[in-house]
Amino acid sequence: MEAATEVAEVVAEVEVEEPPTPSHKKTREEPVERPVPTLDADFWSGMLITKREMDREAKKVRYSNLVVFK
């Protein structure tokens, strides 16, 4: 019984409250003024042409992976 009492006293001494951790407030960065990009008239048509080419290539790859069983 004496050993249990000693252990309880040691545990009571070890359990010391820790101070709360400080909260970290995020510093707010000033928004960076960026110039608005100007797009030329051919930008969207170029994007569309590129997308169509990529779709064609993807279709070729899909069809090339097909196997015909006779």
HELIX and SHEET records of a PDB file:
HELIX    1   1 GLU A    2  VAL A   14  1                                  13    
HELIX    2   2 PHE A   43  SER A   64  1                                  22    
END                                                                             
